[in-house]
Amino acid sequence: MTVIQVLQVAGLLLAGVAAGGLNAVAGGGSLITYPTLIAVGVPPLYANATNGIAVAPAYAAAAFGSRDNLRGQGRRALGLIPTALVASVCGTILLLNTSHAAFEAIVPFLVLLATLLMAVGPWVNRMVTRLNGDRPLHPVALHGGVFLGCMYGSYFNAALGLVLIAVIAMSLTESLVRVGALKNFCTFIVGVVTSVVYGIWADVAWWAIGILVPATFLGGYLGARVFQKLPEKPLRIAIVVYGFVLSLILLVR
């Protein structure tokens, strides 16, 4: 192994642990792993597909861990499977038909969008809860929101959880933990579709995936055990600042 390869592996390990920890506390871990993949030499379009596969096992773990809060929502969850599947397939097809030049042109704005969602996510959730009250919206609103969220997530993964939390909370009057369980179920579907489609048809860096998967799991464990003892607000502010700086760097580049 050369010095550069050692640094690349070390960078991905640190990014994976940090991303797993952030996802356990505040979300937004892909804003760490995605630019790190680019930094170690993976082209942006391939880095996006690689990142989608790398985070999929963590989505599965989150869905399994929150299964108790899906009790009483079985019919709702089953009804969302076709919506999430079709949306995820649409997002992957869109990415596979996006050129490198086009993706590099829009990725700074996607990072900026994800960063803005990180910034306003808690406020949106509070506002939605207050405005929605005890008046559930029509089921079409839930399916429409989940479709858009899953399509976005299969195309560009960053802040997927925040998007789905917002659109699901807008349509339901459930508690946040039950909304979160439904969100985890939907992200699991996104993870399955992106893993299959990108694993077969996209050029991905499997060596990087092999490093990131265990690292994100370790980070998630540490996040659940250690990071959650830290205040969420400073962590969220730090990742938002990081995202804004990153989007500016990508725009300038």
C-alpha positions in Angstrom: 0.0 0.0 0.0 1.3 3.4 -0.9 1.1 6.4 1.4 -1.7 7.9 -0.7 -3.7 4.7 -0.5 -3.3 4.5 3.3 -4.5 8.1 3.6 -7.5 7.3 1.3 -8.5 4.4 3.5 -8.0 6.4 6.7 -10.1 9.2 5.3 -13.0 6.9 4.4 -12.8 5.2 7.8 -13.0 8.5 9.6 -15.8 9.8 7.3 -17.8 6.6 7.8 -17.5 6.8 11.6 -18.4 10.5 11.6 -21.3 9.9 9.2 -22.7 7.0 11.2 -22.6 9.1 14.3 -24.2 12.1 12.7 -27.0 9.9 11.3 -27.7 8.5 14.8 -27.9 12.0 16.3 -29.0 14.6 13.7 -28.8 13.0 10.3 -26.9 14.3 7.3 -24.1 11.8 7.3 -24.0 11.7 3.5 -22.7 15.3 3.5 -19.6 13.7 5.0 -19.2 10.5 3.0 -20.1 11.9 -0.4 -17.4 14.6 -0.6 -14.9 12.2 1.0 -15.5 9.8 -1.9 -14.8 12.6 -4.3 -11.6 13.6 -2.3 -10.2 10.1 -2.6 -10.6 10.1 -6.4 -14.1 8.8 -7.1 -15.8 10.9 -9.8 -18.9 12.7 -8.6 -21.5 10.7 -10.5 -19.9 7.4 -9.4 -19.4 8.7 -5.9 -23.1 9.4 -5.6 -24.0 5.8 -6.7 -21.2 4.4 -4.4 -22.6 6.4 -1.4 -26.1 5.1 -2.1 -24.9 1.5 -1.8 -22.7 2.2 1.2 -25.4 3.6 3.4 -28.0 1.0 2.5 -27.1 -1.5 5.2 -27.5 1.3 7.8 -31.0 1.9 6.5 -31.8 -1.7 6.9 -30.5 -1.7 10.5 -32.5 1.5 11.3 -35.7 -0.1 9.9 -35.1 -3.3 11.9 -34.4 -1.3 15.1 -37.6 0.7 14.8 -39.9 -2.1 13.9 -41.8 -1.9 17.2 -43.0 1.6 16.3 -44.5 0.2 13.1 -47.1 -1.8 15.1 -50.5 -0.6 14.1 -49.1 0.9 10.9 -48.8 -2.4 9.0 -51.4 -1.6 6.4 -50.1 1.9 5.9 -46.5 0.6 5.5 -47.5 -2.1 3.1 -49.5 0.4 1.1 -46.4 2.6 0.7 -44.3 -0.2 -0.7 -45.4 0.3 -4.4 -45.0 4.1 -4.1 -41.5 3.9 -2.6 -40.4 1.2 -5.1 -41.6 3.1 -8.2 -40.2 6.3 -6.9 -36.8 4.8 -6.1 -36.6 3.1 -9.5 -37.5 6.4 -11.2 -34.7 8.2 -9.2 -32.1 5.6 -10.2 -33.1 5.7 -13.8 -32.8 9.4 -13.8 -29.3 9.2 -12.3 -28.1 6.5 -14.7 -29.2 8.8 -17.6 -27.5 11.9 -16.2 -24.2 12.7 -17.8 -21.0 13.4 -15.7 -21.0 17.0 -16.9 -24.7 17.6 -16.0 -24.3 15.9 -12.6 -21.2 17.9 -11.8 -23.1 21.1 -12.7 -26.1 20.4 -10.4 -24.4 18.7 -7.5 -23.4 22.0 -5.7 -27.1 22.9 -5.7 -28.1 19.4 -4.5 -25.6 19.7 -1.6 -26.9 23.2 -0.9 -30.5 21.8 -0.9 -29.5 19.0 1.5 -27.8 21.6 3.8 -30.8 23.8 3.9 -33.0 20.8 4.8 -30.6 20.1 7.6 -31.0 23.7 8.8 -34.7 24.0 8.6 -35.7 20.4 9.3 -36.5 20.8 13.1 -38.4 24.0 12.4 -40.5 22.4 9.6 -41.4 19.5 11.9 -42.5 21.8 14.6 -44.6 23.9 12.2 -46.2 20.9 10.6 -47.1 19.4 13.9 -48.6 22.7 15.0 -50.5 23.3 11.8 -51.7 19.8 11.2 -53.1 19.3 14.7 -55.6 16.4 14.7 -56.6 16.8 11.1 -54.9 14.1 9.0 -54.5 15.0 5.3 -55.8 12.8 2.5 -53.8 9.6 1.9 -52.9 10.9 -1.5 -50.8 13.6 0.2 -48.8 10.9 2.1 -48.1 8.9 -1.1 -47.3 12.0 -3.1 -44.8 13.2 -0.4 -43.2 9.7 -0.1 -42.9 9.4 -3.8 -41.0 12.7 -4.1 -38.9 11.9 -1.1 -37.9 8.4 -2.3 -37.2 9.7 -5.8 -34.9 12.4 -4.4 -33.2 9.9 -2.1 -32.5 7.4 -4.8 -31.1 10.1 -7.0 -29.1 12.0 -4.4 -29.0 10.5 -1.0 -28.0 13.4 1.3 -30.7 14.4 3.8 -33.2 11.7 2.6 -34.3 11.1 6.2 -35.1 14.7 6.8 -37.1 14.9 3.6 -39.2 11.9 4.4 -39.7 12.9 8.0 -41.1 16.2 6.8 -43.4 14.9 4.2 -44.7 12.0 6.3 -45.2 14.3 9.3 -47.2 16.7 7.1 -49.7 14.0 6.3 -50.1 12.1 9.6 -50.9 12.9 13.2 -48.7 10.2 14.6 -46.0 10.8 17.2 -42.5 11.6 15.9 -41.1 8.1 16.8 -43.9 6.5 14.8 -43.3 8.8 11.9 -39.6 8.0 12.2 -40.3 4.3 12.0 -42.3 4.8 8.8 -39.5 6.9 7.5 -37.0 4.1 8.2 -39.2 1.6 6.4 -39.2 3.9 3.3 -35.5 4.5 3.4 -34.9 0.7 3.6 -36.8 0.4 0.3 -34.7 3.1 -1.2 -31.6 1.3 0.0 -32.6 -2.0 -1.5 -33.5 -0.5 -4.9 -30.3 1.7 -5.1 -28.1 -1.2 -4.1 -29.6 -3.5 -6.8 -29.7 -1.0 -9.6 -26.4 0.8 -9.0 -24.7 -2.5 -8.1 -25.6 -3.9 -11.5 -25.7 -1.0 -13.9 -23.6 1.8 -12.3 -19.8 2.1 -12.0 -19.2 2.1 -8.3 -16.1 1.9 -6.1 -16.6 -1.4 -4.4 -13.3 -1.0 -2.4 -14.7 2.2 -0.9 -18.0 0.5 -0.1 -16.1 -2.2 1.7 -14.5 0.4 3.9 -17.6 2.6 4.5 -20.1 0.0 5.5 -18.4 -1.3 8.7 -17.3 2.3 9.5 -20.8 3.7 9.3 -22.1 0.8 11.5 -19.4 1.6 14.1 -20.3 5.3 13.9 -23.9 4.5 14.4 -23.1 2.4 17.4 -21.0 5.2 18.9 -23.6 7.7 18.0 -26.2 5.7 19.9 -23.9 5.2 22.9 -21.8 8.3 23.1 -22.7 11.1 20.6 -26.3 11.2 21.7 -25.1 12.5 25.1 -23.9 15.6 23.3 -26.2 18.5 22.5 -27.8 18.1 19.0 -27.9 21.8 18.2 -24.1 22.4 18.0 -23.7 19.2 15.9 -26.5 20.3 13.5 -25.0 23.8 13.2 -21.5 22.4 12.5 -22.8 20.1 9.7 -24.9 23.0 8.2 -21.8 25.2 8.1 -19.8 22.4 6.6 -22.5 21.9 3.9 -22.6 25.5 3.0 -18.8 25.7 2.7 -18.8 22.5 0.6 -21.4 23.8 -1.8 -19.5 27.0 -2.3 -16.3 25.0 -2.9 -18.1 22.9 -5.5 -19.6 25.9 -7.2 -16.2 27.6 -7.5 -14.6 24.4 -8.8 
